[in-house]
């Protein structure tokens, strides 16, 4: 039984990590946009003033509150509510990762003074580097780049079409 459960556990952990990595790639630009456009100076100053362990507590809040979204989405999918499951999963995961990204960028230096956190972050960074070195990751990145290029071309084509239509009407 242990022989069967060990590979299944590794597979589930890999899928879980892969999903987080994919969503993190989406959440990072959203987080940077928020940092540029939404200024919460007093909140940011308060977060930066926290000592290391309270920073860790604050950093863990979005994870603790929003990580249960995954099983909720799985339950919704299992009960046949696939669209609700997808929306719940996507919004919950993006919200969690954006909040974690913002909090990490504000508290990174203090969090790295905590030895256990620094060790865990180093393992996370190694695992992410390994994942990004895989053929599957490179294929996904190539496909997303191609999709992004197609969207930019479609947007340009539509913008050109609308400007031609406005010229035609005048």
C-alpha positions as CSV (number, residue, x, y, z in Angstrom):
1,X,0.0,0.0,0.0
2,X,2.9,2.4,0.8
3,X,4.4,1.8,-2.6
4,X,1.2,3.0,-4.2
5,X,0.5,6.0,-1.9
6,X,4.0,7.4,-2.1
7,X,4.0,8.1,-5.9
8,X,0.4,9.3,-5.8
9,X,1.3,11.7,-3.0
10,X,4.3,13.0,-5.0
11,X,2.1,13.4,-8.1
12,X,-0.5,15.3,-6.1
13,X,2.1,17.5,-4.5
14,X,3.6,18.2,-8.0
15,X,0.3,19.2,-9.4
16,X,-0.5,21.4,-6.4
17,X,2.9,23.1,-6.8
18,X,2.5,23.5,-10.6
19,X,-0.9,25.1,-10.2
20,X,0.5,27.6,-7.6
21,X,3.5,28.3,-9.9
22,X,1.2,29.0,-12.9
23,X,-1.1,31.3,-10.9
24,X,2.0,33.0,-9.4
25,X,3.1,33.9,-12.9
26,X,-0.3,35.6,-13.4
27,X,-0.4,37.1,-10.0
28,X,3.0,38.8,-10.1
29,X,2.0,41.4,-12.8
30,X,-1.3,42.1,-11.0
31,X,0.7,42.7,-7.8
32,X,3.1,45.0,-9.6
33,X,0.2,46.9,-11.1
34,X,-1.4,47.3,-7.7
35,X,1.9,48.6,-6.2
36,X,2.1,51.3,-9.0
37,X,-1.6,52.4,-9.0
38,X,-2.9,51.8,-5.5
39,X,-1.1,53.7,-2.8
40,X,-1.8,52.8,0.8
41,X,1.0,54.8,2.3
42,X,0.0,54.4,5.9
43,X,-0.8,50.7,5.6
44,X,2.5,50.1,3.8
45,X,4.4,52.0,6.4
46,X,2.7,50.1,9.2
47,X,3.5,46.7,7.5
48,X,7.1,47.7,7.0
49,X,7.4,48.8,10.7
50,X,6.5,45.3,12.0
51,X,9.2,43.2,13.5
52,X,10.1,39.8,11.9
53,X,7.7,37.4,13.7
54,X,4.6,39.7,13.4
55,X,5.5,40.1,9.8
56,X,5.4,36.4,9.4
57,X,2.0,36.2,11.1
58,X,0.7,38.9,8.8
59,X,2.2,37.1,5.8
60,X,0.5,33.8,6.8
61,X,-3.0,35.3,7.0
62,X,-3.9,35.2,3.3
63,X,-2.6,31.7,3.1
64,X,-4.6,30.5,6.1
65,X,-7.8,32.2,5.0
66,X,-7.6,31.5,1.3
67,X,-5.9,28.1,1.0
68,X,-9.2,26.3,1.8
69,X,-10.6,27.7,-1.4
70,X,-9.0,24.7,-3.3
71,X,-11.0,22.0,-1.5
72,X,-14.1,24.2,-1.7
73,X,-13.6,24.4,-5.5
74,X,-13.0,20.7,-5.7
75,X,-16.3,20.1,-3.7
76,X,-18.2,22.4,-6.1
77,X,-16.7,20.6,-9.1
78,X,-17.6,17.2,-7.6
79,X,-21.2,18.2,-7.1
80,X,-21.5,19.3,-10.7
81,X,-21.1,23.0,-10.3
82,X,-18.1,23.3,-12.6
83,X,-18.4,26.9,-13.5
84,X,-18.8,28.0,-9.9
85,X,-15.8,25.8,-9.0
86,X,-13.6,27.3,-11.7
87,X,-14.6,30.9,-10.7
88,X,-14.1,30.2,-7.0
89,X,-10.7,28.6,-7.6
90,X,-9.4,31.3,-10.0
91,X,-10.5,34.2,-7.9
92,X,-9.4,32.7,-4.6
93,X,-6.1,31.6,-5.9
94,X,-5.3,34.9,-7.6
95,X,-6.4,36.9,-4.5
96,X,-4.2,34.7,-2.3
97,X,-1.2,35.0,-4.5
98,X,-1.5,38.7,-5.1
99,X,-1.8,39.4,-1.3
100,X,1.1,37.1,-0.5
101,X,3.2,38.7,-3.3
102,X,2.5,42.2,-2.0
103,X,3.1,41.2,1.6
104,X,6.3,39.4,0.7
105,X,7.7,42.3,-1.2
106,X,7.0,44.6,1.8
107,X,8.4,42.2,4.5
108,X,11.0,40.1,2.6
109,X,14.1,41.4,4.5
110,X,12.5,40.9,7.9
111,X,11.2,37.4,6.9
112,X,14.6,36.3,5.8
113,X,16.0,37.0,9.3
114,X,13.9,34.1,10.5
115,X,16.1,31.0,10.0
116,X,13.2,28.6,9.3
117,X,11.6,30.9,6.8
118,X,14.9,31.6,5.1
119,X,15.5,27.8,4.8
120,X,12.0,27.1,3.5
121,X,12.2,30.0,1.0
122,X,15.5,28.6,-0.3
123,X,13.9,25.2,-0.8
124,X,10.9,26.9,-2.5
125,X,13.3,28.8,-4.8
126,X,15.2,25.6,-5.7
127,X,11.9,23.7,-6.5
128,X,10.7,26.6,-8.6
129,X,14.0,26.7,-10.5
130,X,13.7,23.0,-11.1
131,X,10.1,23.3,-12.3
132,X,11.0,26.1,-14.7
133,X,13.8,24.0,-16.1
134,X,11.5,21.2,-17.2
135,X,10.4,20.7,-20.7
136,X,6.7,21.0,-19.7
137,X,7.3,24.4,-18.2
138,X,9.1,25.7,-21.2
139,X,6.3,24.4,-23.4
140,X,3.7,26.2,-21.3
141,X,5.7,29.4,-21.4
142,X,6.0,29.1,-25.2
143,X,2.3,28.6,-25.6
144,X,1.4,31.5,-23.3
145,X,3.8,33.7,-25.2
146,X,2.1,32.7,-28.5
147,X,-1.3,33.3,-27.0
148,X,-0.2,36.7,-25.8
149,X,1.2,37.6,-29.3
150,X,-2.1,36.5,-30.9
151,X,-4.1,38.6,-28.4
152,X,-1.9,41.6,-29.2
153,X,-2.4,41.1,-33.0
154,X,-6.2,40.6,-32.5
155,X,-6.3,43.8,-30.5
156,X,-4.3,45.7,-33.1
157,X,-6.5,44.3,-35.9
158,X,-9.7,45.3,-34.1
159,X,-8.4,48.8,-33.3
160,X,-7.4,49.2,-37.0
161,X,-10.8,47.9,-38.1
162,X,-12.7,50.3,-35.8
163,X,-10.6,53.3,-37.0
164,X,-11.3,52.3,-40.7
165,X,-15.0,52.0,-39.9
166,X,-14.9,55.5,-38.3
167,X,-13.1,56.9,-41.4
168,X,-15.6,55.2,-43.7
169,X,-18.6,56.7,-41.8
170,X,-17.1,60.3,-42.0
